[in-house]
């Protein structure tokens, strides 16, 4: 997402606070909230202009993000499948090829191969502190200041922490997550759980 008013490019990785950050940065001239890779964003905009903007994103522990995506699917399909378990959603991905952007690995949005293209990575786990520090630095030379207070948007309710939720997954699905997000674990330095 390109925010011309703030000279910022925000790569909104699904389930990584993209709604919250869009809500605080948007203006009437900015594009809608979407989840496109940084490379795709460059192809749709003036490259010379984009080179003058600062880029950032938020990464999240792959297990926590996967579980958050499962809760999103459960909310989206509440009328059809109100009691979907995390294992059932993982089964749909593994055996039925049901896969959408909310499950796409994070590196697909901000990397070319193993090269991270983004200027600044914030972490979901410490987002309030990371956001404040990022905004402090940005506001030093900004024509339009950005607010330090980050709203909470599109959050799941009644969710346990990811460690508890992960215990509900069977071994095959844990292996699936580890394989699917192996590069995310490595590039963003999150610890992989093995049983």
TAPESUL-V958650 format. One record per backbone hydrogen bond with DSSP energy under -1.0 kcal/mol. NH is the residue of the N-H (numbers start at 0). CO is the residue of the C=O. Records with the same first field share a line. If there is no record, write none. Layout:
NH->CO + CO
This chain:
2->7
7->2
8->53
9->0
10->55
12->10
15->12
20->16
21->17
22->18
23->19
24->20
25->21
29->26
37->108
40->36
41->37
42->38
43->39
49->45
50->46
51->48
52->49
53->6
55->8
56->119
58->121
64->60
65->61
66->62
67->63
68->64
69->65
70->66
71->67
72->68
73->69
74->70
75->71
76->72
77->74
80->76
83->80
88->84
89->85
90->86
91->87
92->88
93->89
94->90
95->91
97->91
102->99
107->104
108->105
110->106
111->114
114->111
116->109
119->54
121->56
123->58
126->123
129->125
130->126
131->127
132->128
133->129
134->130
135->131
136->132
137->133
138->134
140->137
164->160
165->161
166->162
167->164
168->165
173->169
174->170
175->171
176->172
177->173
178->174
179->175
180->176
184->180
185->181
186->182
187->183
189->184
